[in-house]
């Protein structure tokens, strides 16, 4: 049994929206249940026969075609599997999964040029499973080709696109576990854990003050459409601040618009992050109520990386 193929088919099923899944569960409940059980048990002969019936009754459901194709491929009926995968694609199966499956059949058939052609289609559609490319036994005949390494690289880029874009890496110097103290006097101020999430596209700050219950989070991301960095700060007392800016002369420079204050004034903030070597970052915040003519220090912190 090709475990990679089985997992791929399962991923495909999970990728469909809820409304589609609901339609898939509705028809012929008893037959569907029996087909699912055969598929899960890897009884490919029975699974193929049952999914053939289901596709004949409901050709509009891509999941049924996909599972029929997987069953036929596992049985070695490669030409039939190809035709069925094409029907799955035409019925609306996600192209990354369908094109990948078609490529594996061509690889089994030793039609390597066509296998590469469909793998490239899968990559362009967003296929993002580099570990499956390196482990799928059906692709063994392709791995000695230099082009295969490029496919692995593209799948890795699809998996974590922000990792490979220089702009998205500009704020990496802030990532880590930190003790935070005032820059003047070195008074302990808090603890902060800065981590990447969502395929390394978002930098999340987790702040906890020392000596009081105040805590907050900021979400930082490079907005490629506007070509700028943005930060959204939220805290446990209902506060929120939106910053925007970018890296300038090695300093992450954030600004806010002028925001109305309870006393009727308008406050504009300027927040800066200075990388002071691999284990130290300065965070400096100023505010202005006269449209930037004068600035008042709000806080000045130094982050010291925990050992």
C-alpha positions in Angstrom: 0.0 0.0 0.0 1.3 3.4 -0.9 0.7 5.4 2.3 1.5 8.7 0.6 -1.3 8.2 -1.9 -3.7 7.2 0.9 -2.8 10.3 2.9 -3.1 12.5 -0.2 -6.6 11.3 -0.8 -7.6 12.0 2.8 -6.1 15.5 2.5 -8.1 16.1 -0.6 -11.3 15.2 1.2 -10.6 17.6 4.0 -9.8 20.4 1.6 -13.3 20.6 0.2 -15.7 23.1 1.7 -18.4 22.1 4.1 -21.2 22.6 1.6 -19.6 20.2 -0.9 -18.9 17.6 1.9 -22.6 17.8 2.9 -23.6 17.0 -0.7 -21.2 14.1 -0.7 -22.6 12.5 2.4 -26.2 12.8 1.3 -26.4 10.4 -1.7 -26.9 6.7 -1.1 -25.9 6.7 2.6 -25.6 2.9 2.9 -23.5 2.5 -0.2 -21.4 5.5 0.7 -20.8 4.0 4.2 -19.8 0.7 2.7 -17.5 2.3 0.2 -15.8 4.4 2.9 -15.3 1.3 5.0 -13.7 -0.6 2.1 -11.5 2.4 1.3 -10.3 2.8 4.9 -9.6 -0.9 5.1 -7.6 -0.7 1.8 -9.8 -3.3 0.2 -9.2 -1.8 -3.2 -11.1 -4.3 -5.2 -14.3 -3.7 -3.2 -13.6 0.0 -2.9 -13.2 0.4 -6.7 -16.5 -1.5 -7.3 -18.5 0.5 -4.9 -17.1 3.9 -5.9 -17.8 3.0 -9.5 -21.4 2.7 -8.6 -21.4 5.9 -6.7 -19.7 7.9 -9.6 -22.3 6.5 -12.0 -25.1 7.8 -9.7 -23.4 11.1 -8.8 -20.8 12.1 -11.4 -20.9 15.7 -10.1 -19.1 14.8 -6.9 -15.3 15.0 -7.2 -14.5 13.1 -4.0 -16.1 10.0 -5.4 -14.0 10.1 -8.6 -10.9 10.8 -6.6 -11.4 7.8 -4.4 -12.2 5.6 -7.4 -9.0 6.8 -9.0 -7.0 6.0 -5.9 -8.5 2.5 -5.7 -7.8 1.8 -9.4 -4.2 3.0 -9.1 -3.6 0.8 -6.1 -4.9 -2.1 -8.1 -2.5 -1.3 -10.9 -5.2 -0.3 -13.4 -3.2 2.7 -14.5 -5.0 3.7 -17.6 -8.4 3.6 -15.9 -7.0 5.5 -13.0 -5.8 8.3 -15.3 -9.1 8.6 -16.9 -10.9 8.8 -13.6 -8.5 11.4 -12.1 -9.2 13.5 -15.2 -12.9 13.2 -14.4 -12.2 14.2 -10.8 -10.4 17.3 -12.0 -13.2 18.2 -14.4 -15.8 17.7 -11.6 -13.9 20.2 -9.4 -11.2 18.3 -7.5 -8.5 20.6 -6.2 -5.8 20.9 -8.9 -2.8 20.5 -6.6 -4.0 17.0 -5.5 -5.5 15.9 -8.8 -2.5 16.9 -10.9 -0.1 15.3 -8.4 -2.1 12.0 -8.6 -2.1 12.1 -12.4 1.7 12.6 -12.3 2.2 9.6 -10.1 0.3 7.4 -12.5 2.5 8.6 -15.4 5.5 7.9 -13.3 4.3 4.4 -12.7 3.8 4.1 -16.5 7.4 5.3 -17.0 6.2 8.2 -19.0 8.5 10.6 -17.1 8.0 13.7 -19.3 4.3 13.6 -18.7 4.9 12.9 -15.0 7.0 16.1 -14.7 4.5 18.0 -16.7 1.7 17.3 -14.3 3.9 17.8 -11.2 4.7 21.3 -12.5 1.0 21.9 -12.9 0.5 20.8 -9.4 3.2 23.2 -8.2 1.7 26.1 -10.1 -1.6 25.3 -8.5 0.0 25.5 -5.0 1.0 21.9 -4.2 2.9 22.2 -0.9 4.0 18.8 0.4 7.8 18.4 -0.2 8.0 15.5 2.2 5.6 13.5 0.1 7.6 14.2 -3.1 10.7 12.7 -1.4 8.9 9.7 0.1 6.3 8.6 -2.5 7.5 5.4 -4.0 5.6 6.0 -7.2 8.0 8.9 -8.0 11.2 7.0 -7.5 12.0 7.0 -11.2 12.0 10.8 -11.2 14.3 11.5 -8.3 17.6 11.2 -10.2 16.6 14.0 -12.5 17.9 17.5 -11.6 14.4 18.9 -12.3 13.0 16.9 -9.4 15.1 19.0 -6.9 13.5 22.1 -8.3 10.1 20.6 -7.7 10.9 19.9 -4.1 12.1 23.5 -3.7 8.9 24.9 -5.3 6.8 22.7 -3.0 8.8 24.0 0.0 8.2 27.6 -1.2 4.5 26.9 -1.6 4.4 25.5 2.0 6.1 28.5 3.5 6.2 31.3 0.9 7.2 34.0 3.4 10.3 32.1 4.4 11.7 32.7 0.9 10.9 36.4 0.5 13.6 38.8 1.8 11.0 41.4 2.9 9.2 38.9 5.1 12.5 38.1 6.9 13.3 41.7 7.8 11.8 41.5 11.3 13.4 38.1 12.2 15.8 39.8 14.6 12.9 40.2 17.1 12.0 36.6 17.2 12.9 34.8 20.4 12.4 34.6 24.2 13.2 37.8 26.0 13.6 39.4 29.4 12.7 43.0 29.0 14.0 45.9 31.1 14.0 49.7 30.9 16.8 51.0 28.7 17.6 53.6 31.4 18.3 52.0 34.7 17.8 48.4 33.6 14.6 48.0 35.7 12.8 44.7 34.9 9.7 45.5 32.9 8.3 42.2 31.5 8.7 39.0 29.6 8.1 38.6 25.9 7.9 35.6 23.6 8.1 36.5 19.9 7.3 33.7 17.5 6.4 33.0 13.9 3.1 31.4 12.9 0.9 30.7 9.9 3.7 29.3 7.7 6.1 31.9 9.1 4.2 34.7 7.6 3.1 36.3 10.9 5.3 37.4 13.8 3.3 37.2 17.1 4.4 39.0 20.2 3.3 37.7 23.6 3.9 40.3 26.2 3.5 39.9 30.0 4.4 42.8 32.3 6.3 42.1 35.5 4.6 43.2 38.8 1.2 43.8 37.3 -1.4 41.7 35.3 -1.1 43.7 32.1 -0.5 41.6 29.0 -0.9 41.9 25.3 -0.1 40.6 21.8 0.9 42.1 18.6 0.5 40.6 15.1 3.1 41.7 12.6 3.1 41.0 8.9 4.6 42.3 5.7 1.8 43.6 3.5 3.1 42.8 0.0 0.3 44.7 -1.7 1.2 48.0 0.1 4.9 47.1 0.4 5.0 47.9 4.1 5.1 46.2 7.5 1.9 46.4 9.7 1.4 45.7 13.4 -1.9 45.3 15.2 -1.6 45.4 19.0 -4.3 44.2 21.4 -4.3 43.8 25.1 -6.2 42.6 28.2 -7.7 46.0 29.0 -9.4 46.4 25.6 -6.7 48.5 24.0 -5.7 48.2 20.4 -3.3 50.1 18.1 -2.6 49.8 14.4 0.9 50.6 13.2 2.4 50.6 9.7 5.9 51.3 8.4 9.0 49.4 7.3 12.7 48.7 7.7 14.8 51.8 7.2 18.6 51.9 7.8 18.4 48.7 9.9 15.6 50.0 12.1 12.0 48.8 12.0 10.0 52.0 11.9 6.3 51.9 12.8 3.8 54.8 12.8 0.2 55.4 13.5 -2.3 57.9 12.1 -3.4 60.7 14.3 -6.0 59.1 16.6 -8.6 61.0 18.7 -8.0 60.9 22.5 -10.4 61.3 25.4 -9.2 64.8 26.1 -10.0 65.9 22.5 -6.4 65.9 21.3 -5.0 63.7 18.5 -2.1 61.3 19.2 0.3 60.1 16.6 2.8 57.4 17.7 6.2 56.4 16.4 7.5 53.0 17.4 11.0 51.8 16.6 12.9 48.5 16.9 16.7 48.6 16.9 18.7 45.4 16.4 21.6 45.8 18.9 23.3 42.5 17.9 22.0 38.9 18.0 20.8 39.0 21.6 19.6 42.5 22.2 16.8 44.7 20.7 15.7 48.2 21.7 12.0 49.1 21.5 11.4 52.8 21.6 8.0 54.5 21.6 7.2 58.2 21.2 4.0 60.1 20.9 3.1 63.5 19.5 -0.1 65.6 19.9 1.0 68.4 17.6 1.2 66.6 14.3 4.8 65.5 14.9 6.3 68.9 15.8 7.4 67.6 19.2 7.6 64.1 20.6 7.3 62.7 24.1 8.8 59.4 25.1 6.2 56.8 26.0 8.5 54.0 26.9 12.1 52.8 26.1 12.7 49.1 26.6 15.7 46.8 25.9 15.0 43.1 25.1 17.7 40.7 26.3 17.5 37.3 24.8 17.0 34.5 27.4 19.9 32.0 27.4 
